[in-house]
Amino acid sequence: MNMISKVRARKLISDFHGKRILVIGDIMLDRYIWGSVNRISPEAPVPVVKFSKETALLGGAGNVASNIASLGGRAACFSVIGNDHMGKEIMKQLKGIGADTGGVIEDPGRNTTVKTRIIAHSQQVVRIDREIDSPISKKIEAMMIERVIEKLGTSSCLIISDYDKGVITRKLLTVILNAAFKRKLPVAIDPKLNHFPHYKLATIITPNLTEASRATAIEFKKESDILRAGKKILSQNRCKSVLITMGEKGMLLLERGERPVHIKTVAKEVYDVTGAGDTVISTIALALGAGASLGEASIIANHAAGIVVGKIGTATVDADELLASFSA
């Protein structure tokens, strides 16, 4: 179960092409200020970073959309941005990757979420977050629900990319998840603790160890505790499967009616885990849309994560890289 053949992987990955994936969640901009450190500041015991360059990439649900595009699919995005320069940059980059931006709503009462990371010698020195994480207004919530419902019938899978920045609300989850369930549309959720009780009827939920532990109030002292937490999430959320991501220990897939499966990591080197969860959820959604089983989708996502953690900063994986990671 930890492996699928390269022939099967090639078939599924090639079928990613053109798949339309709905992405609902918190889109943000990841800014990187790059430089070098040669001395400590005389003003305080902190490094002085000599500026080299600045870059900006789509983050959060935007990085999910980037991964979908990189793997050959097409994302339809539903989110909220501010009426500011950073919001315009997000729209520019989304259009640049071919994403459908009809569901991205501009709210003049919010600022666009921006995470600024200062990097020196490939190491993060500090991160600065600029955000408003209060829930979106009822008016915008209603607009978003209406726009998502309109697109459900023309999509291969739905992703909830929850970063708890206000876009994902209880009502939105209830209405959208029930609508997708009735249409038998696969739903993949990258969760946050505050909304765990409302992730009902999903096809797959992908918590990390911390999220799974806190959501179930189970302290992980041994491996059987992780299994117990996964089973509890399956029961409480009435979902089809749970994929607990465990870093260097790989992943644990629990599928209703099936035996639990431990998927070993394939990462060769780990430089940066930023955005790895986005890569996992994007790959799973495309694989499910291409007709993969939950086990196959999880294995392919594990390969994709193993590639992206070997890159520095918010990164994506392309179809050729992903296929090359499979043995014959």
Phi and psi restraints in degrees (value plus and minus 20) as a CYANA .aco file:
   2 ASN   PHI     -97.2   -57.2
   2 ASN   PSI     -27.4    12.6
   3 MET   PHI    -154.1  -114.1
   3 MET   PSI     129.8   169.8
   4 ILE   PHI    -150.3  -110.3
   4 ILE   PSI     134.1   174.1
   5 SER   PHI     -88.9   -48.9
   5 SER   PSI     137.3   177.3
   6 LYS   PHI     -84.9   -44.9
   6 LYS   PSI     -52.5   -12.5
   7 VAL   PHI     -82.4   -42.4
   7 VAL   PSI     -66.7   -26.7
   8 ARG   PHI     -86.8   -46.8
   8 ARG   PSI     -61.3   -21.3
   9 ALA   PHI     -80.9   -40.9
   9 ALA   PSI     -62.1   -22.1
  10 ARG   PHI     -82.0   -42.0
  10 ARG   PSI     -62.3   -22.3
  11 LYS   PHI     -82.3   -42.3
  11 LYS   PSI     -67.8   -27.8
  12 LEU   PHI     -87.5   -47.5
  12 LEU   PSI     -65.6   -25.6
  13 ILE   PHI     -84.6   -44.6
  13 ILE   PSI     -58.0   -18.0
  14 SER   PHI     -84.7   -44.7
  14 SER   PSI     -51.0   -11.0
  15 ASP   PHI     -97.4   -57.4
  15 ASP   PSI     -25.5    14.5
  16 PHE   PHI     -83.1   -43.1
  16 PHE   PSI     -50.2   -10.2
  17 HIS   PHI     -77.4   -37.4
  17 HIS   PSI     104.9   144.9
  18 GLY   PHI      60.7   100.7
  18 GLY   PSI     -23.1    16.9
  19 LYS   PHI     -86.6   -46.6
  19 LYS   PSI     112.5   152.5
  20 ARG   PHI    -114.9   -74.9
  20 ARG   PSI      99.9   139.9
  21 ILE   PHI    -138.1   -98.1
  21 ILE   PSI     106.5   146.5
  22 LEU   PHI    -102.9   -62.9
  22 LEU   PSI     110.3   150.3
  23 VAL   PHI    -141.3  -101.3
  23 VAL   PSI      92.3   132.3
  24 ILE   PHI    -131.5   -91.5
  24 ILE   PSI     106.4   146.4
  25 GLY   PHI     142.2   182.2
  25 GLY   PSI    -186.9  -146.9
  26 ASP   PHI    -107.9   -67.9
  26 ASP   PSI      83.6   123.6
  27 ILE   PHI    -105.7   -65.7
  27 ILE   PSI     115.3   155.3
  28 MET   PHI    -160.0  -120.0
  28 MET   PSI     151.0   191.0
  29 LEU   PHI    -129.5   -89.5
  29 LEU   PSI     108.7   148.7
  30 ASP   PHI    -118.9   -78.9
  30 ASP   PSI      88.8   128.8
  31 ARG   PHI    -117.4   -77.4
  31 ARG   PSI     120.6   160.6
  32 TYR   PHI    -145.5  -105.5
  32 TYR   PSI     105.5   145.5
  33 ILE   PHI    -128.1   -88.1
  33 ILE   PSI      96.8   136.8
  34 TRP   PHI    -123.1   -83.1
  34 TRP   PSI     123.3   163.3
  35 GLY   PHI    -189.2  -149.2
  35 GLY   PSI    -185.4  -145.4
  36 SER   PHI    -153.0  -113.0
  36 SER   PSI     136.1   176.1
  37 VAL   PHI    -139.6   -99.6
  37 VAL   PSI     104.6   144.6
  38 ASN   PHI    -144.4  -104.4
  38 ASN   PSI     -28.0    12.0
  39 ARG   PHI    -178.3  -138.3
  39 ARG   PSI     146.4   186.4
  40 ILE   PHI    -119.3   -79.3
  40 ILE   PSI     121.6   161.6
  41 SER   PHI     -83.7   -43.7
  41 SER   PSI     118.6   158.6
  42 PRO   PHI     -94.2   -54.2
  42 PRO   PSI     -32.6     7.4
  43 GLU   PHI    -105.6   -65.6
  43 GLU   PSI     -48.5    -8.5
  44 ALA   PHI    -182.9  -142.9
  44 ALA   PSI     139.0   179.0
  45 PRO   PHI     -97.0   -57.0
  45 PRO   PSI      43.3    83.3
  46 VAL   PHI    -152.4  -112.4
  46 VAL   PSI     133.4   173.4
  47 PRO   PHI     -92.4   -52.4
  47 PRO   PSI     126.1   166.1
  48 VAL   PHI    -114.8   -74.8
  48 VAL   PSI      98.2   138.2
  49 VAL   PHI    -116.9   -76.9
  49 VAL   PSI      98.8   138.8
  50 LYS   PHI    -104.3   -64.3
  50 LYS   PSI      96.5   136.5
  51 PHE   PHI     -80.9   -40.9
  51 PHE   PSI     116.5   156.5
  52 SER   PHI    -137.9   -97.9
  52 SER   PSI     -72.2   -32.2
  53 LYS   PHI    -179.9  -139.9
  53 LYS   PSI     148.3   188.3
  54 GLU   PHI    -153.1  -113.1
  54 GLU   PSI     116.5   156.5
  55 THR   PHI    -152.1  -112.1
  55 THR   PSI     140.3   180.3
  56 ALA   PHI    -159.5  -119.5
  56 ALA   PSI     113.5   153.5
  57 LEU   PHI    -153.3  -113.3
  57 LEU   PSI     137.6   177.6
  58 LEU   PHI     -86.5   -46.5
  58 LEU   PSI     113.0   153.0
  59 GLY   PHI    -143.7  -103.7
  59 GLY   PSI     151.9   191.9
  60 GLY   PHI      40.7    80.7
  60 GLY   PSI    -153.0  -113.0
  61 ALA   PHI     -82.3   -42.3
  61 ALA   PSI     -43.0    -3.0
  62 GLY   PHI     -86.9   -46.9
  62 GLY   PSI     -57.2   -17.2
  63 ASN   PHI     -89.2   -49.2
  63 ASN   PSI     -51.9   -11.9
  64 VAL   PHI     -79.9   -39.9
  64 VAL   PSI     -66.9   -26.9
  65 ALA   PHI     -81.4   -41.4
  65 ALA   PSI     -59.5   -19.5
  66 SER   PHI     -82.9   -42.9
  66 SER   PSI     -62.7   -22.7
  67 ASN   PHI     -84.9   -44.9
  67 ASN   PSI     -59.7   -19.7
  68 ILE   PHI     -81.1   -41.1
  68 ILE   PSI     -66.0   -26.0
  69 ALA   PHI     -84.2   -44.2
  69 ALA   PSI     -62.4   -22.4
  70 SER   PHI     -82.5   -42.5
  70 SER   PSI     -51.9   -11.9
  71 LEU   PHI    -109.4   -69.4
  71 LEU   PSI     -18.5    21.5
  72 GLY   PHI      84.6   124.6
  72 GLY   PSI     -23.2    16.8
  73 GLY   PHI    -110.2   -70.2
  73 GLY   PSI    -195.9  -155.9
  74 ARG   PHI    -151.6  -111.6
  74 ARG   PSI     105.4   145.4
  75 ALA   PHI    -114.8   -74.8
  75 ALA   PSI     118.5   158.5
  76 ALA   PHI    -130.6   -90.6
  76 ALA   PSI      95.3   135.3
  77 CYS   PHI    -119.8   -79.8
  77 CYS   PSI     121.5   161.5
  78 PHE   PHI    -152.4  -112.4
  78 PHE   PSI      91.7   131.7
  79 SER   PHI    -181.9  -141.9
  79 SER   PSI    -193.9  -153.9
  80 VAL   PHI    -152.0  -112.0
  80 VAL   PSI     113.8   153.8
  81 ILE   PHI    -147.4  -107.4
  81 ILE   PSI     149.1   189.1
  82 GLY   PHI    -110.8   -70.8
  82 GLY   PSI     146.7   186.7
  83 ASN   PHI    -107.3   -67.3
  83 ASN   PSI      51.6    91.6
  84 ASP   PHI    -167.6  -127.6
  84 ASP   PSI     155.7   195.7
  85 HIS   PHI     -79.6   -39.6
  85 HIS   PSI     -61.1   -21.1
  86 MET   PHI     -87.1   -47.1
  86 MET   PSI     -55.3   -15.3
  87 GLY   PHI     -83.8   -43.8
  87 GLY   PSI     -61.0   -21.0
  88 LYS   PHI     -85.4   -45.4
  88 LYS   PSI     -56.7   -16.7
  89 GLU   PHI     -85.0   -45.0
  89 GLU   PSI     -59.4   -19.4
  90 ILE   PHI     -81.6   -41.6
  90 ILE   PSI     -66.4   -26.4
  91 MET   PHI     -81.8   -41.8
  91 MET   PSI     -60.5   -20.5
  92 LYS   PHI     -81.6   -41.6
  92 LYS   PSI     -65.1   -25.1
  93 GLN   PHI     -90.9   -50.9
  93 GLN   PSI     -57.1   -17.1
  94 LEU   PHI     -81.7   -41.7
  94 LEU   PSI     -64.0   -24.0
  95 LYS   PHI     -86.5   -46.5
  95 LYS   PSI     -51.8   -11.8
  96 GLY   PHI     -84.9   -44.9
  96 GLY   PSI     -47.1    -7.1
  97 ILE   PHI    -117.5   -77.5
  97 ILE   PSI     -13.2    26.8
  98 GLY   PHI      60.8   100.8
  98 GLY   PSI      -1.9    38.1
  99 ALA   PHI     -96.1   -56.1
  99 ALA   PSI     129.2   169.2
 100 ASP   PHI    -101.5   -61.5
 100 ASP   PSI      97.3   137.3
 101 THR   PHI    -123.6   -83.6
 101 THR   PSI      -6.4    33.6
 102 GLY   PHI     -83.7   -43.7
 102 GLY   PSI     -38.9     1.1
 103 GLY   PHI    -120.4   -80.4
 103 GLY   PSI     -14.2    25.8
 104 VAL   PHI    -111.6   -71.6
 104 VAL   PSI      94.5   134.5
 105 ILE   PHI    -124.1   -84.1
 105 ILE   PSI     113.4   153.4
 106 GLU   PHI    -109.8   -69.8
 106 GLU   PSI     105.4   145.4
 107 ASP   PHI    -137.3   -97.3
 107 ASP   PSI      89.1   129.1
 108 PRO   PHI     -85.1   -45.1
 108 PRO   PSI     -33.6     6.4
 109 GLY   PHI    -108.2   -68.2
 109 GLY   PSI     -20.1    19.9
 110 ARG   PHI    -145.4  -105.4
 110 ARG   PSI     135.2   175.2
 111 ASN   PHI    -119.2   -79.2
 111 ASN   PSI     134.2   174.2
 112 THR   PHI     -87.2   -47.2
 112 THR   PSI     116.9   156.9
 113 THR   PHI     -91.7   -51.7
 113 THR   PSI     106.0   146.0
 114 VAL   PHI    -152.5  -112.5
 114 VAL   PSI     110.2   150.2
 115 LYS   PHI    -131.3   -91.3
 115 LYS   PSI      99.4   139.4
 116 THR   PHI    -127.6   -87.6
 116 THR   PSI     100.2   140.2
 117 ARG   PHI    -131.5   -91.5
 117 ARG   PSI     112.5   152.5
 118 ILE   PHI    -121.4   -81.4
 118 ILE   PSI     101.6   141.6
 119 ILE   PHI    -136.9   -96.9
 119 ILE   PSI     109.9   149.9
 120 ALA   PHI    -153.4  -113.4
 120 ALA   PSI     107.1   147.1
 121 HIS   PHI      33.7    73.7
 121 HIS   PSI      23.7    63.7
 122 SER   PHI      46.2    86.2
 122 SER   PSI      -6.0    34.0
 123 GLN   PHI    -139.9   -99.9
 123 GLN   PSI     117.7   157.7
 124 GLN   PHI     -96.0   -56.0
 124 GLN   PSI     105.5   145.5
 125 VAL   PHI    -109.3   -69.3
 125 VAL   PSI     -64.0   -24.0
 126 VAL   PHI    -181.4  -141.4
 126 VAL   PSI     136.7   176.7
 127 ARG   PHI    -147.0  -107.0
 127 ARG   PSI     117.6   157.6
 128 ILE   PHI    -138.3   -98.3
 128 ILE   PSI     103.9   143.9
 129 ASP   PHI    -126.4   -86.4
 129 ASP   PSI     108.7   148.7
 130 ARG   PHI    -137.2   -97.2
 130 ARG   PSI      91.5   131.5
 131 GLU   PHI    -180.0  -140.0
 131 GLU   PSI     138.9   178.9
 132 ILE   PHI    -142.0  -102.0
 132 ILE   PSI      99.0   139.0
 133 ASP   PHI    -129.1   -89.1
 133 ASP   PSI      -4.1    35.9
 134 SER   PHI     -92.5   -52.5
 134 SER   PSI     134.3   174.3
 135 PRO   PHI     -79.9   -39.9
 135 PRO   PSI     127.5   167.5
 136 ILE   PHI     -83.1   -43.1
 136 ILE   PSI     140.1   180.1
 137 SER   PHI     -88.4   -48.4
 137 SER   PSI     138.5   178.5
 138 LYS   PHI     -80.3   -40.3
 138 LYS   PSI     -55.6   -15.6
 139 LYS   PHI     -84.1   -44.1
 139 LYS   PSI     -67.5   -27.5
 140 ILE   PHI     -89.0   -49.0
 140 ILE   PSI     -57.4   -17.4
 141 GLU   PHI     -77.3   -37.3
 141 GLU   PSI     -66.1   -26.1
 142 ALA   PHI     -84.7   -44.7
 142 ALA   PSI     -60.5   -20.5
 143 MET   PHI     -81.9   -41.9
 143 MET   PSI     -62.8   -22.8
 144 MET   PHI     -87.6   -47.6
 144 MET   PSI     -63.5   -23.5
 145 ILE   PHI     -78.8   -38.8
 145 ILE   PSI     -65.6   -25.6
 146 GLU   PHI     -80.5   -40.5
 146 GLU   PSI     -63.3   -23.3
 147 ARG   PHI     -89.7   -49.7
 147 ARG   PSI     -57.3   -17.3
 148 VAL   PHI     -85.8   -45.8
 148 VAL   PSI     -66.8   -26.8
 149 ILE   PHI     -75.7   -35.7
 149 ILE   PSI     -58.9   -18.9
 150 GLU   PHI     -82.6   -42.6
 150 GLU   PSI     -48.8    -8.8
 151 LYS   PHI    -117.3   -77.3
 151 LYS   PSI     -29.8    10.2
 152 LEU   PHI     -78.5   -38.5
 152 LEU   PSI     -58.5   -18.5
 153 GLY   PHI     -92.1   -52.1
 153 GLY   PSI     -32.8     7.2
 154 THR   PHI    -133.1   -93.1
 154 THR   PSI       0.4    40.4
 155 SER   PHI    -142.1  -102.1
 155 SER   PSI     138.3   178.3
 156 SER   PHI    -115.1   -75.1
 156 SER   PSI     -44.2    -4.2
 157 CYS   PHI    -185.7  -145.7
 157 CYS   PSI     137.8   177.8
 158 LEU   PHI    -140.8  -100.8
 158 LEU   PSI     111.3   151.3
 159 ILE   PHI    -132.2   -92.2
 159 ILE   PSI     111.9   151.9
 160 ILE   PHI    -123.3   -83.3
 160 ILE   PSI      89.6   129.6
 161 SER   PHI    -125.8   -85.8
 161 SER   PSI      71.3   111.3
 162 ASP   PHI    -117.1   -77.1
 162 ASP   PSI      92.4   132.4
 163 TYR   PHI    -128.9   -88.9
 163 TYR   PSI     -10.8    29.2
 164 ASP   PHI      38.2    78.2
 164 ASP   PSI      21.4    61.4
 165 LYS   PHI    -127.9   -87.9
 165 LYS   PSI      -7.8    32.2
 166 GLY   PHI      91.0   131.0
 166 GLY   PSI     -37.9     2.1
 167 VAL   PHI     -93.3   -53.3
 167 VAL   PSI     -62.4   -22.4
 168 ILE   PHI    -104.0   -64.0
 168 ILE   PSI      99.0   139.0
 169 THR   PHI    -139.2   -99.2
 169 THR   PSI     145.4   185.4
 170 ARG   PHI     -80.9   -40.9
 170 ARG   PSI     -65.3   -25.3
 171 LYS   PHI     -85.3   -45.3
 171 LYS   PSI     -63.3   -23.3
 172 LEU   PHI     -78.5   -38.5
 172 LEU   PSI     -65.8   -25.8
 173 LEU   PHI     -80.8   -40.8
 173 LEU   PSI     -66.6   -26.6
 174 THR   PHI     -80.9   -40.9
 174 THR   PSI     -68.6   -28.6
 175 VAL   PHI     -88.6   -48.6
 175 VAL   PSI     -67.9   -27.9
 176 ILE   PHI     -89.0   -49.0
 176 ILE   PSI     -63.7   -23.7
 177 LEU   PHI     -85.3   -45.3
 177 LEU   PSI     -58.7   -18.7
 178 ASN   PHI     -87.0   -47.0
 178 ASN   PSI     -59.3   -19.3
 179 ALA   PHI     -86.0   -46.0
 179 ALA   PSI     -62.3   -22.3
 180 ALA   PHI     -86.4   -46.4
 180 ALA   PSI     -58.9   -18.9
 181 PHE   PHI     -82.4   -42.4
 181 PHE   PSI     -62.7   -22.7
 182 LYS   PHI     -83.9   -43.9
 182 LYS   PSI     -51.9   -11.9
 183 ARG   PHI    -109.0   -69.0
 183 ARG   PSI     -20.1    19.9
 184 LYS   PHI      38.1    78.1
 184 LYS   PSI      14.3    54.3
 185 LEU   PHI    -108.0   -68.0
 185 LEU   PSI     105.9   145.9
 186 PRO   PHI     -79.2   -39.2
 186 PRO   PSI     120.4   160.4
 187 VAL   PHI    -148.6  -108.6
 187 VAL   PSI     105.5   145.5
 188 ALA   PHI    -135.4   -95.4
 188 ALA   PSI     109.8   149.8
 189 ILE   PHI    -141.2  -101.2
 189 ILE   PSI     104.5   144.5
 190 ASP   PHI    -116.5   -76.5
 190 ASP   PSI      85.4   125.4
 191 PRO   PHI    -109.5   -69.5
 191 PRO   PSI     145.8   185.8
 192 LYS   PHI    -151.3  -111.3
 192 LYS   PSI     130.2   170.2
 193 LEU   PHI     -75.7   -35.7
 193 LEU   PSI     -63.8   -23.8
 194 ASN   PHI     -80.2   -40.2
 194 ASN   PSI     -45.3    -5.3
 195 HIS   PHI    -128.3   -88.3
 195 HIS   PSI     -13.3    26.7
 196 PHE   PHI     -73.6   -33.6
 196 PHE   PSI     -62.3   -22.3
 197 PRO   PHI     -83.5   -43.5
 197 PRO   PSI     -34.6     5.4
 198 HIS   PHI    -127.0   -87.0
 198 HIS   PSI     -15.5    24.5
 199 TYR   PHI    -106.0   -66.0
 199 TYR   PSI      47.1    87.1
 200 LYS   PHI    -111.4   -71.4
 200 LYS   PSI     123.6   163.6
 201 LEU   PHI      48.6    88.6
 201 LEU   PSI      -2.6    37.4
 202 ALA   PHI     -92.3   -52.3
 202 ALA   PSI     139.2   179.2
 203 THR   PHI     -95.7   -55.7
 203 THR   PSI     -62.8   -22.8
 204 ILE   PHI    -171.7  -131.7
 204 ILE   PSI     117.4   157.4
 205 ILE   PHI    -138.2   -98.2
 205 ILE   PSI     116.9   156.9
 206 THR   PHI    -140.8  -100.8
 206 THR   PSI      47.6    87.6
 207 PRO   PHI     -95.1   -55.1
 207 PRO   PSI     133.0   173.0
 208 ASN   PHI    -106.1   -66.1
 208 ASN   PSI    -198.1  -158.1
 209 LEU   PHI     -79.8   -39.8
 209 LEU   PSI     -64.5   -24.5
 210 THR   PHI     -83.0   -43.0
 210 THR   PSI     -65.3   -25.3
 211 GLU   PHI     -84.0   -44.0
 211 GLU   PSI     -62.2   -22.2
 212 ALA   PHI     -85.2   -45.2
 212 ALA   PSI     -60.0   -20.0
 213 SER   PHI     -85.9   -45.9
 213 SER   PSI     -67.9   -27.9
 214 ARG   PHI     -90.7   -50.7
 214 ARG   PSI     -54.1   -14.1
 215 ALA   PHI     -89.1   -49.1
 215 ALA   PSI     -46.4    -6.4
 216 THR   PHI    -129.8   -89.8
 216 THR   PSI     -23.4    16.6
 217 ALA   PHI      37.9    77.9
 217 ALA   PSI      14.4    54.4
 218 ILE   PHI    -131.8   -91.8
 218 ILE   PSI     102.2   142.2
 219 GLU   PHI    -102.9   -62.9
 219 GLU   PSI     109.2   149.2
 220 PHE   PHI    -106.5   -66.5
 220 PHE   PSI      78.9   118.9
 221 LYS   PHI    -123.9   -83.9
 221 LYS   PSI     -43.8    -3.8
 222 LYS   PHI    -168.0  -128.0
 222 LYS   PSI     147.5   187.5
 223 GLU   PHI     -80.5   -40.5
 223 GLU   PSI     -53.6   -13.6
 224 SER   PHI     -84.8   -44.8
 224 SER   PSI     -44.4    -4.4
 225 ASP   PHI     -87.5   -47.5
 225 ASP   PSI     -56.7   -16.7
 226 ILE   PHI     -85.2   -45.2
 226 ILE   PSI     -63.1   -23.1
 227 LEU   PHI     -81.6   -41.6
 227 LEU   PSI     -62.3   -22.3
 228 ARG   PHI     -83.4   -43.4
 228 ARG   PSI     -59.2   -19.2
 229 ALA   PHI     -85.5   -45.5
 229 ALA   PSI     -62.7   -22.7
 230 GLY   PHI     -80.7   -40.7
 230 GLY   PSI     -62.3   -22.3
 231 LYS   PHI     -85.1   -45.1
 231 LYS   PSI     -55.6   -15.6
 232 LYS   PHI     -86.9   -46.9
 232 LYS   PSI     -60.5   -20.5
 233 ILE   PHI     -84.4   -44.4
 233 ILE   PSI     -62.8   -22.8
 234 LEU   PHI     -75.5   -35.5
 234 LEU   PSI     -64.2   -24.2
 235 SER   PHI     -91.9   -51.9
 235 SER   PSI     -68.2   -28.2
 236 GLN   PHI     -87.8   -47.8
 236 GLN   PSI     -57.1   -17.1
 237 ASN   PHI    -116.8   -76.8
 237 ASN   PSI     -23.1    16.9
 238 ARG   PHI      30.9    70.9
 238 ARG   PSI      17.2    57.2
 239 CYS   PHI    -112.9   -72.9
 239 CYS   PSI     146.5   186.5
 240 LYS   PHI     -99.9   -59.9
 240 LYS   PSI     -53.5   -13.5
 241 SER   PHI    -177.2  -137.2
 241 SER   PSI     140.3   180.3
 242 VAL   PHI    -151.9  -111.9
 242 VAL   PSI     111.4   151.4
 243 LEU   PHI    -137.5   -97.5
 243 LEU   PSI      86.6   126.6
 244 ILE   PHI    -110.2   -70.2
 244 ILE   PSI      97.4   137.4
 245 THR   PHI    -106.9   -66.9
 245 THR   PSI     112.6   152.6
 246 MET   PHI    -145.1  -105.1
 246 MET   PSI       9.1    49.1
 247 GLY   PHI      41.2    81.2
 247 GLY   PSI    -149.4  -109.4
 248 GLU   PHI     -86.4   -46.4
 248 GLU   PSI     -31.8     8.2
 249 LYS   PHI    -109.7   -69.7
 249 LYS   PSI     -19.4    20.6
 250 GLY   PHI      71.3   111.3
 250 GLY   PSI    -158.6  -118.6
 251 MET   PHI    -159.5  -119.5
 251 MET   PSI     133.2   173.2
 252 LEU   PHI    -141.7  -101.7
 252 LEU   PSI      97.3   137.3
 253 LEU   PHI    -122.2   -82.2
 253 LEU   PSI     104.3   144.3
 254 LEU   PHI    -138.8   -98.8
 254 LEU   PSI      95.5   135.5
 255 GLU   PHI    -135.3   -95.3
 255 GLU   PSI     112.9   152.9
 256 ARG   PHI     -74.6   -34.6
 256 ARG   PSI     105.7   145.7
 257 GLY   PHI      63.5   103.5
 257 GLY   PSI     -18.1    21.9
 258 GLU   PHI    -143.8  -103.8
 258 GLU   PSI     143.6   183.6
 259 ARG   PHI     -94.9   -54.9
 259 ARG   PSI     124.2   164.2
 260 PRO   PHI     -80.9   -40.9
 260 PRO   PSI     127.2   167.2
 261 VAL   PHI    -149.2  -109.2
 261 VAL   PSI     105.9   145.9
 262 HIS   PHI    -114.1   -74.1
 262 HIS   PSI     100.5   140.5
 263 ILE   PHI    -124.5   -84.5
 263 ILE   PSI      95.6   135.6
 264 LYS   PHI     -93.9   -53.9
 264 LYS   PSI     125.4   165.4
 265 THR   PHI     -84.9   -44.9
 265 THR   PSI     128.2   168.2
 266 VAL   PHI    -133.7   -93.7
 266 VAL   PSI     -13.4    26.6
 267 ALA   PHI     -84.4   -44.4
 267 ALA   PSI     111.6   151.6
 268 LYS   PHI    -108.4   -68.4
 268 LYS   PSI     -62.4   -22.4
 269 GLU   PHI    -159.1  -119.1
 269 GLU   PSI     124.5   164.5
 270 VAL   PHI    -138.3   -98.3
 270 VAL   PSI      91.2   131.2
 271 TYR   PHI    -122.6   -82.6
 271 TYR   PSI     -57.1   -17.1
 272 ASP   PHI    -179.2  -139.2
 272 ASP   PSI     105.0   145.0
 273 VAL   PHI    -113.2   -73.2
 273 VAL   PSI     -15.9    24.1
 274 THR   PHI     -75.7   -35.7
 274 THR   PSI     103.4   143.4
 275 GLY   PHI      59.3    99.3
 275 GLY   PSI     -16.4    23.6
 276 ALA   PHI     -81.8   -41.8
 276 ALA   PSI     -57.7   -17.7
 277 GLY   PHI     -83.1   -43.1
 277 GLY   PSI     -54.4   -14.4
 278 ASP   PHI     -84.9   -44.9
 278 ASP   PSI     -60.6   -20.6
 279 THR   PHI     -84.5   -44.5
 279 THR   PSI     -62.5   -22.5
 280 VAL   PHI     -80.8   -40.8
 280 VAL   PSI     -70.9   -30.9
 281 ILE   PHI     -87.3   -47.3
 281 ILE   PSI     -56.0   -16.0
 282 SER   PHI     -84.4   -44.4
 282 SER   PSI     -65.7   -25.7
 283 THR   PHI     -87.3   -47.3
 283 THR   PSI     -61.1   -21.1
 284 ILE   PHI     -79.7   -39.7
 284 ILE   PSI     -65.8   -25.8
 285 ALA   PHI     -82.3   -42.3
 285 ALA   PSI     -64.8   -24.8
 286 LEU   PHI     -85.2   -45.2
 286 LEU   PSI     -60.9   -20.9
 287 ALA   PHI     -84.0   -44.0
 287 ALA   PSI     -63.9   -23.9
 288 LEU   PHI     -83.0   -43.0
 288 LEU   PSI     -60.7   -20.7
 289 GLY   PHI     -83.4   -43.4
 289 GLY   PSI     -47.9    -7.9
 290 ALA   PHI    -107.0   -67.0
 290 ALA   PSI     -20.4    19.6
 291 GLY   PHI      78.6   118.6
 291 GLY   PSI      -8.7    31.3
 292 ALA   PHI     -92.0   -52.0
 292 ALA   PSI     132.8   172.8
 293 SER   PHI     -93.7   -53.7
 293 SER   PSI     149.0   189.0
 294 LEU   PHI     -82.8   -42.8
 294 LEU   PSI     -57.6   -17.6
 295 GLY   PHI     -84.1   -44.1
 295 GLY   PSI     -66.7   -26.7
 296 GLU   PHI     -82.8   -42.8
 296 GLU   PSI     -62.7   -22.7
 297 ALA   PHI     -81.6   -41.6
 297 ALA   PSI     -59.8   -19.8
 298 SER   PHI     -87.9   -47.9
 298 SER   PSI     -59.8   -19.8
 299 ILE   PHI     -85.2   -45.2
 299 ILE   PSI     -64.5   -24.5
 300 ILE   PHI     -83.7   -43.7
 300 ILE   PSI     -60.6   -20.6
 301 ALA   PHI     -84.1   -44.1
 301 ALA   PSI     -56.1   -16.1
 302 ASN   PHI     -82.7   -42.7
 302 ASN   PSI     -60.2   -20.2
 303 HIS   PHI     -84.8   -44.8
 303 HIS   PSI     -63.1   -23.1
 304 ALA   PHI     -82.6   -42.6
 304 ALA   PSI     -62.4   -22.4
 305 ALA   PHI     -84.2   -44.2
 305 ALA   PSI     -57.8   -17.8
 306 GLY   PHI     -82.5   -42.5
 306 GLY   PSI     -48.7    -8.7
 307 ILE   PHI     -99.3   -59.3
 307 ILE   PSI     -66.0   -26.0
 308 VAL   PHI     -90.7   -50.7
 308 VAL   PSI     -48.5    -8.5
 309 VAL   PHI     -93.5   -53.5
 309 VAL   PSI     -30.4     9.6
 310 GLY   PHI    -107.9   -67.9
 310 GLY   PSI     -15.1    24.9
 311 LYS   PHI    -133.6   -93.6
 311 LYS   PSI     133.3   173.3
 312 ILE   PHI    -112.5   -72.5
 312 ILE   PSI     113.5   153.5
 313 GLY   PHI      63.8   103.8
 313 GLY   PSI    -195.2  -155.2
 314 THR   PHI     -85.9   -45.9
 314 THR   PSI      98.7   138.7
 315 ALA   PHI    -156.5  -116.5
 315 ALA   PSI     146.7   186.7
 316 THR   PHI    -147.4  -107.4
 316 THR   PSI     151.7   191.7
 317 VAL   PHI    -143.5  -103.5
 317 VAL   PSI     117.9   157.9
 318 ASP   PHI    -122.6   -82.6
 318 ASP   PSI     149.4   189.4
 319 ALA   PHI     -82.5   -42.5
 319 ALA   PSI     -58.0   -18.0
 320 ASP   PHI     -86.1   -46.1
 320 ASP   PSI     -63.6   -23.6
 321 GLU   PHI     -80.1   -40.1
 321 GLU   PSI     -63.5   -23.5
 322 LEU   PHI     -84.6   -44.6
 322 LEU   PSI     -66.2   -26.2
 323 LEU   PHI     -83.8   -43.8
 323 LEU   PSI     -58.3   -18.3
 324 ALA   PHI     -84.5   -44.5
 324 ALA   PSI     -40.0     0.0
 325 SER   PHI     -98.7   -58.7
 325 SER   PSI     -28.6    11.4
 326 PHE   PHI    -115.3   -75.3
 326 PHE   PSI     116.7   156.7
 327 SER   PHI     -98.4   -58.4
 327 SER   PSI     145.8   185.8
